[in-house]
Amino acid sequence: MKRHIFYLIILTVVFQSTALAAQPYGQLLPSQDKGVTMWWCSSGHKVTPDQPAPTAKGNAITIRAARNETEAAQLIVRPARKLGTISPSKSKLVGPAGAVIPAENIELLRVGYVTTTIATDKSATVGDWPDPLPPFDIINLTPNRNQPFWVRVKVPRDIPAGVYKGRIGIVTYGMIWDAPLEVEVYDFNLPDRMTCVTAFGFSPGNVWRYHNLKTESQKREVLDKYFANFAAHHISPYNLAPMDPIRTTWPAVKPPPSKFANWQGLRIVDNETHTGNGAALIYDDNPKANLTLSYEPLIPIPDAGLHFRFAYRTAVPDHRFNISLNHYDADGKWLWGKNNDTTLKGSGKWQSFDEVVRDFPAEAKFVRANIRATQWTDAGDHTGLVWIDDVSITNPQTKKEFIEAGDFNTEKRTKLVAPAEQLKAKIDFTAWDKAMKRAIAEIPPLFGVIVEINTRLPRAIALTSSGI
């Protein structure tokens, strides 16, 4: 039953996607060749390779825009036979009183396809899905397959309102398949700075990787072209100066090293102490590890031995835990299998360990002190909790102390680590100001900049049709 439901869901999605893809839209255009179907639709449609041509007829590709606005439509070409390589064709658009939209203000981009395996919503289909808009000089058309072209027009800011007419199409072997293009210009200007402010998430690092850019000059050149394209479409990224950040220089002042720096695995608490205001808490709740508090510096072994003492409290009565002295030779090499391990049993109250250790391996010259929360096992499966305080290891003869900060008492710092004037950071806006000024005021929102990348840099830029 579940399998039948699963198949039904799949068939429903495929049916809905296919039905939506088959819905006609757009208008047929006059064609000079019965073997080549040409039609157009607005930029908001996704034209799949097998989308049927509309039955409605039109006289021209129609775009409506204000002055200083960029708008697009799609020209779809579907040949019935192989045409060979083709290249784009475009003319200037002539309007009222001979006013002109130059041909340079018209872009003709190829709509590319990506292969999808899952339909993201009811408007999508599985298979070839139109998305990228790469530039092209020449391409080959596949018979009986749609090839949409993105027709994008930048309307100048200083031309009169009215309808501007020209032609656009494709050229192959001296033959031209073209269609009328009409742009109706409204009698108002879009401002350079939009009232609807955008904040586009733009990652320069992804751009560097996509275009395989290595040098700073390449990165800056491509970044300028992206920003020019953003400016042409009134898109503002979060950061206009990703390669020229605000420089902050922090003073070369560091707090003094902690007196507890030699301890590893240390967690100091103040709610349970033997003396003073701090104690070490060793809490092992991991059934797959042995949690250990270690004093890292190697302690030399005097002839008189070592006097080892500390206070401890287990969380519960009869809890057992280990202390261990690891032995090292004169070169600081650990002596495998020769640790001095002692197991202690707690009462749940503060107790004292106090012992002079004089039995060491003959080759041992140093020890390292370790205290564990539980008894050590290979699997580390024991768990438990113990507090440790007032740790001391001394030379029993000279009373020299080898442990630093074994009382675990803490002190609040009340003084600055340096005079206040030395703690001020220096902030340099020079490079950032220059980059921001250039990005805002100097990078021209020109067309054709994307095409230049194709021949001058490692990889051509491809921008998606969404919002472009």
Buried (B, 14 or more C-beta within 10 A) or exposed (E): EEEEEEEEEEEEBEEBBEEBBEEEEBBBBEBEEEEBBBBBBBBEBBBBBBBBBBEEEBEBBBBBBBBBBBBBBBBBBBBEEEBEEBEBBBBBBBBEEEBBBEEEBBBBBBBBBEEBEEBEEEEBBBBBBBBBBBBBEEBEBEEEBBBBBBBBBBBBEEBEBBBBBBBBBBBBEEEEBBBBBBBBBBEEBBEEEEEEEEEEEBEBEEBBEBBEBEEEEBBBBBBBBBBBBBBBBBBBBEBBBBEBEEEEEEEEEEEEEEBBEBBEBBEBEEEEBBEEEBBBBBBBEEEEEBBBBBBEBBBEBBEEBBBBBBBBBBBEEEBBBBBBBBBBEEEEEBBEEBBBEEEBEBEEEBBEBEEEBEEBBEEBBBBBBBBBBBBBEEEBEBBBBBBBBBBBBBBBEEEEEBBEBBBBBBEEEEEEEEEEEEEEEEEEEEBBEEBBEBBEEEBEBBBEBBBBBBEEBEEBBBBEBEEB
